[in-house]
Amino acid sequence: MKPILSPRNVASQIVDFVARHGHKALRDAQNVNICLSTLCRSESLSQIRFPVAYVEFLRACIEYSRCAVKEVKRESRSDYNGERFTTLLEVLRSNLPPIEVSVATSIALVADHYRTLRQPLEPAWAADICHHFQAASSFGKTGRILSTIVRFTRSKRCLEAGTAYGMSALFTLEAIRNNLGTGHLRTVEFWEPLYSLSSSMLKERYGDMVSCHLGNTQDELPKLAKTAGPFDFMFHDDGHSGETYIRDFNAVKDAFSPGAVVLFDDIRWEDLSMTEGRPSRCYEGWREVCADPKVRRAAEIDYRQGLLLMA
């Protein structure tokens, strides 16, 4: 029979727990600050146009971080792919692996360059490339999630819907190269100004490891499903509406390898300015995708992203 703890003992244990974890969090934060100060002394900050944003980018790549993970679908069958997915979720929950410093600084320099671009974009709300880049790109935490997925699922054949400026593709390709040595990413982008910027940058850095496709997902994904699969991993960050989620998933769901993983971004997107005043119904579309028989397991990350394990 377990002893019954008195309220005083319970309170003491709570205080001890908070103190220990508070001390660890403070120590981790101090360690990150020491590392950043050392990096900034060794890097030539005179070549960086936006040093504060540069340092913040590095901080998001290396500081302690974890995700809130909620499973919304789970089958009882257990096998290698299921156990691997469980490990992935546990890593996301407990301690999101940092990005290697050499990789983080390299990607941070790309972001710094984009912030210097002042060419106008249409529609008018986008103002210029710098402004739109800040609003539309995937940075530290999402990049770390992408890197972690590729690392723990050993994904060599990857697909991305919505390249934008290529920031998420950078994290994915670096994870492929550093963890697997070889692999390939196919990206799809419909907006010509962004396609030209991202495709030229990605091809220059990665050559044959990446293929960039210009067009709408409704046209390009069915073609890629027939000619470029099977895929081990897909990142969907395009056309933020429930209808688009369902349409794009249905276009490629038969082109996934067993145990493939799919990450949907912005599953609770409800920005009416981006959908001509109509509700996007992203979450309803996400839940319909989860219900598909080809989906073995599904989890929500930070209430913002959706992760699938395919049969």
C-alpha positions as CSV (number, residue, x, y, z in Angstrom):
1,M,0.0,0.0,0.0
2,K,1.4,3.4,-1.0
3,P,1.9,5.9,1.7
4,I,-0.5,8.9,1.7
5,L,1.3,12.1,1.2
6,S,0.4,15.1,3.3
7,P,-0.5,18.4,1.7
8,R,2.8,19.8,3.0
9,N,4.8,17.0,1.3
10,V,2.9,17.4,-1.9
11,A,3.5,21.2,-1.8
12,S,7.2,20.5,-1.1
13,Q,7.5,18.2,-4.1
14,I,5.8,20.7,-6.4
15,V,8.1,23.4,-5.3
16,D,11.2,21.2,-5.8
17,F,9.9,20.1,-9.3
18,V,9.4,23.8,-10.3
19,A,12.7,24.8,-8.9
20,R,14.7,22.1,-10.7
21,H,13.0,22.6,-14.0
22,G,13.1,26.4,-13.7
23,H,16.8,26.2,-13.0
24,K,17.4,23.9,-16.0
25,A,15.4,26.3,-18.3
26,L,17.4,29.2,-17.0
27,R,20.7,27.3,-17.6
28,D,19.7,26.3,-21.1
29,A,18.8,29.9,-21.9
30,Q,22.1,31.1,-20.6
31,N,23.9,28.4,-22.7
32,V,22.1,29.6,-25.8
33,N,23.1,33.2,-25.1
34,I,26.7,32.2,-24.6
35,C,26.7,30.3,-27.9
36,L,25.0,33.1,-29.8
37,S,27.5,35.7,-28.5
38,T,30.4,33.5,-29.5
39,L,28.9,32.9,-33.0
40,C,28.3,36.6,-33.5
41,R,31.9,37.4,-32.6
42,S,33.2,34.8,-35.1
43,E,30.7,35.7,-37.8
44,S,31.4,38.9,-39.8
45,L,28.2,40.8,-38.8
46,S,29.3,43.7,-41.0
47,Q,28.1,41.5,-43.9
48,I,24.7,40.9,-42.4
49,R,22.1,43.6,-43.1
50,F,19.6,42.6,-40.4
51,P,21.7,41.4,-37.5
52,V,18.8,41.3,-34.9
53,A,16.6,39.1,-37.2
54,Y,19.7,37.0,-38.0
55,V,20.4,36.3,-34.3
56,E,16.7,35.6,-33.6
57,F,16.7,33.1,-36.5
58,L,19.7,31.3,-35.0
59,R,18.1,31.4,-31.5
60,A,14.9,29.7,-32.9
61,C,17.1,27.0,-34.5
62,I,19.1,26.1,-31.4
63,E,17.2,27.0,-28.2
64,Y,15.2,24.4,-26.2
65,S,11.8,23.8,-27.7
66,R,9.1,21.3,-27.5
67,C,5.7,20.8,-29.2
68,A,2.2,20.2,-27.9
69,V,1.1,17.0,-29.5
70,K,-2.4,15.6,-29.5
71,E,-3.2,12.3,-31.3
72,V,-6.6,12.4,-33.0
73,K,-6.5,9.0,-34.7
74,R,-4.7,5.8,-33.8
75,E,-5.2,2.3,-34.9
76,S,-4.4,-0.7,-32.6
77,R,-2.0,-2.4,-35.0
78,S,1.7,-2.1,-34.0
79,D,4.6,-2.6,-36.4
80,Y,7.9,-1.0,-37.4
81,N,6.3,2.1,-39.0
82,G,3.9,2.6,-36.1
83,E,6.7,2.3,-33.6
84,R,8.8,4.7,-35.6
85,F,5.9,7.2,-35.7
86,T,5.4,6.9,-31.9
87,T,9.1,7.7,-31.4
88,L,8.7,10.7,-33.7
89,L,5.8,12.0,-31.6
90,E,7.7,11.5,-28.4
91,V,10.7,13.5,-29.7
92,L,8.4,16.3,-30.8
93,R,6.8,16.3,-27.3
94,S,9.9,16.2,-25.2
95,N,12.8,18.0,-26.9
96,L,12.8,19.2,-30.5
97,P,16.3,18.5,-31.8
98,P,18.2,21.7,-32.7
99,I,19.5,22.5,-36.1
100,E,23.2,22.1,-36.5
101,V,24.9,25.5,-36.2
102,S,26.6,25.3,-39.6
103,V,23.2,24.6,-41.2
104,A,21.4,27.3,-39.2
105,T,23.9,30.0,-40.1
106,S,23.8,29.0,-43.8
107,I,19.9,29.3,-43.9
108,A,20.0,32.5,-41.8
109,L,22.1,34.1,-44.4
110,V,19.6,33.2,-47.1
111,A,16.9,34.8,-45.0
112,D,19.0,37.9,-44.5
113,H,19.4,38.3,-48.3
114,Y,15.6,38.0,-48.8
115,R,15.1,40.9,-46.3
116,T,17.1,43.2,-48.6
117,L,14.8,42.7,-51.5
118,R,12.4,45.6,-52.1
119,Q,10.8,44.7,-55.5
120,P,7.0,45.2,-55.4
121,L,4.6,42.3,-55.5
122,E,1.0,42.0,-56.5
123,P,-1.5,41.9,-55.0
124,A,-1.0,45.3,-53.2
125,W,-1.3,43.8,-49.7
126,A,2.0,42.0,-50.2
127,A,3.8,45.4,-50.5
128,D,7.3,44.1,-51.4
129,I,9.3,40.9,-51.3
130,C,10.8,41.6,-47.9
131,H,7.4,42.1,-46.3
132,H,5.9,39.1,-48.0
133,F,8.9,36.9,-47.2
134,Q,8.5,37.6,-43.5
135,A,4.8,36.7,-43.6
136,A,4.9,33.7,-45.8
137,S,8.1,31.8,-44.8
138,S,8.7,28.9,-42.5
139,F,11.4,29.7,-39.9
140,G,13.0,28.1,-36.8
141,K,10.4,25.9,-35.2
142,T,8.7,24.6,-38.4
143,G,12.1,24.1,-39.9
144,R,13.1,22.0,-36.9
145,I,9.9,19.9,-37.2
146,L,10.6,19.3,-40.9
147,S,14.2,18.4,-40.1
148,T,13.2,16.0,-37.3
149,I,10.6,14.3,-39.5
150,V,13.1,13.6,-42.3
151,R,15.7,12.4,-39.8
152,F,13.5,10.0,-37.8
153,T,11.5,8.7,-40.8
154,R,14.5,8.4,-43.1
155,S,12.6,10.1,-45.8
156,K,14.6,10.2,-49.1
157,R,11.8,10.9,-51.6
158,C,10.1,14.1,-50.5
159,L,7.3,16.3,-51.9
160,E,6.4,19.9,-51.0
161,A,3.3,21.8,-52.0
162,G,3.8,25.5,-51.7
163,T,7.5,26.3,-52.1
164,A,7.1,30.1,-51.5
165,Y,10.7,31.4,-50.9
166,G,12.2,28.0,-50.4
167,M,12.9,28.3,-46.7
168,S,11.1,25.0,-45.7
169,A,12.8,23.3,-48.6
170,L,16.2,24.4,-47.2
171,F,15.5,22.7,-43.9
172,T,14.2,19.5,-45.7
173,L,17.1,19.3,-48.1
174,E,19.7,19.9,-45.4
175,A,18.1,17.1,-43.3
176,I,18.3,14.8,-46.3
177,R,21.9,15.6,-47.1
178,N,23.1,15.5,-43.5
179,N,21.2,12.5,-42.2
180,L,20.8,10.4,-45.2
181,G,23.5,11.4,-47.6
182,T,21.2,11.2,-50.7
183,G,17.6,11.8,-51.6
184,H,15.4,14.1,-53.6
185,L,12.8,16.9,-53.0
186,R,10.1,17.9,-55.5
187,T,8.5,21.3,-54.9
188,V,5.4,22.9,-56.4
189,E,4.8,26.7,-56.5
190,F,2.1,28.5,-58.5
191,W,3.2,32.1,-58.2
192,E,5.8,33.1,-60.8
193,P,7.8,35.7,-58.8
194,L,8.3,33.3,-55.9
195,Y,9.0,30.3,-58.1
196,S,11.8,32.1,-59.9
197,L,13.4,33.3,-56.7
198,S,13.2,30.0,-54.8
199,S,13.9,27.6,-57.7
200,S,17.1,29.4,-58.7
201,M,18.3,29.5,-55.1
202,L,17.5,25.8,-54.5
203,K,19.0,24.6,-57.7
204,E,22.2,26.5,-57.1
205,R,22.7,25.0,-53.7
206,Y,21.4,21.5,-54.2
207,G,21.6,20.7,-58.0
208,D,20.0,17.3,-58.8
209,M,18.7,16.9,-55.3
210,V,15.8,19.2,-56.0
211,S,13.2,19.6,-58.8
212,C,11.0,22.7,-58.8
213,H,7.7,22.7,-60.6
214,L,5.7,25.8,-61.6
215,G,1.9,25.4,-61.5
216,N,-1.1,24.8,-59.3
217,T,-1.2,21.8,-57.1
218,Q,-4.4,20.7,-58.7
219,D,-2.5,20.3,-62.0
220,E,0.9,19.3,-60.8
221,L,0.2,16.9,-58.0
222,P,-1.7,14.3,-60.1
223,K,1.2,14.3,-62.6
224,L,3.8,13.9,-59.9
225,A,1.8,11.1,-58.3
226,K,2.0,9.2,-61.6
227,T,5.6,9.9,-62.6
228,A,7.6,10.7,-59.5
229,G,6.3,8.5,-56.6
230,P,6.3,6.8,-54.3
231,F,7.0,9.5,-51.7
232,D,8.2,9.0,-48.2
233,F,7.2,12.5,-46.9
234,M,5.1,15.4,-48.0
235,F,4.9,18.9,-46.6
236,H,1.6,20.7,-47.6
237,D,1.8,24.5,-47.2
238,D,-0.3,25.7,-50.1
239,G,-3.9,26.7,-50.7
240,H,-5.1,27.1,-47.2
241,S,-8.7,25.8,-47.4
242,G,-10.4,22.6,-46.5
243,E,-11.3,21.9,-50.1
244,T,-7.7,22.2,-51.1
245,Y,-6.4,19.9,-48.4
246,I,-8.9,17.2,-49.4
247,R,-8.3,17.6,-53.2
248,D,-4.5,17.6,-52.9
249,F,-4.4,14.7,-50.5
250,N,-6.7,12.6,-52.7
251,A,-4.4,13.4,-55.7
252,V,-1.3,11.9,-54.1
253,K,-2.6,9.4,-51.4
254,D,-1.9,6.4,-53.6
255,A,1.6,7.6,-54.3
256,F,2.9,7.3,-50.7
257,S,5.2,4.5,-49.7
258,P,4.1,2.3,-46.7
259,G,4.8,4.3,-43.5
260,A,5.1,7.6,-45.3
261,V,4.4,10.8,-43.3
262,V,2.5,13.9,-44.3
263,L,2.6,17.3,-42.6
264,F,-0.1,19.9,-43.2
265,D,0.6,23.4,-42.2
266,D,-2.0,25.9,-40.8
267,I,-4.8,23.4,-40.2
268,R,-6.7,26.1,-38.3
269,W,-6.1,28.9,-40.9
270,E,-9.1,31.3,-40.9
271,D,-7.7,34.5,-42.4
272,L,-10.6,35.9,-44.4
273,S,-8.4,38.4,-46.2
274,M,-6.6,35.5,-47.9
275,T,-9.8,33.7,-48.9
276,E,-11.8,36.5,-50.4
277,G,-14.0,36.7,-47.3
278,R,-15.1,33.1,-47.4
279,P,-14.5,30.7,-44.5
280,S,-11.5,28.5,-45.4
281,R,-12.8,25.5,-43.4
282,C,-9.2,24.3,-43.0
283,Y,-9.9,22.3,-39.9
284,E,-12.9,20.5,-41.4
285,G,-10.8,19.6,-44.4
286,W,-8.0,18.3,-42.1
287,R,-10.4,16.1,-40.2
288,E,-11.8,14.7,-43.4
289,V,-8.3,13.8,-44.5
290,C,-7.7,12.1,-41.1
291,A,-10.7,9.9,-41.6
292,D,-9.4,8.5,-44.9
293,P,-8.8,4.7,-44.6
294,K,-5.3,5.1,-45.9
295,V,-4.4,7.2,-42.8
296,R,-3.3,5.0,-39.9
297,R,-2.6,7.6,-37.4
298,A,-3.0,11.4,-37.1
299,A,-1.7,14.0,-34.6
300,E,-2.0,17.7,-34.2
301,I,1.1,19.7,-33.4
302,D,0.9,23.0,-31.5
303,Y,-2.8,23.2,-32.6
304,R,-1.4,24.5,-35.9
305,Q,-0.1,21.6,-37.9
306,G,-1.3,18.1,-38.7
307,L,0.8,15.0,-39.0
308,L,-0.3,11.8,-40.7
309,L,1.1,8.3,-40.8
310,M,0.1,6.5,-44.1
311,A,-0.7,2.9,-44.4
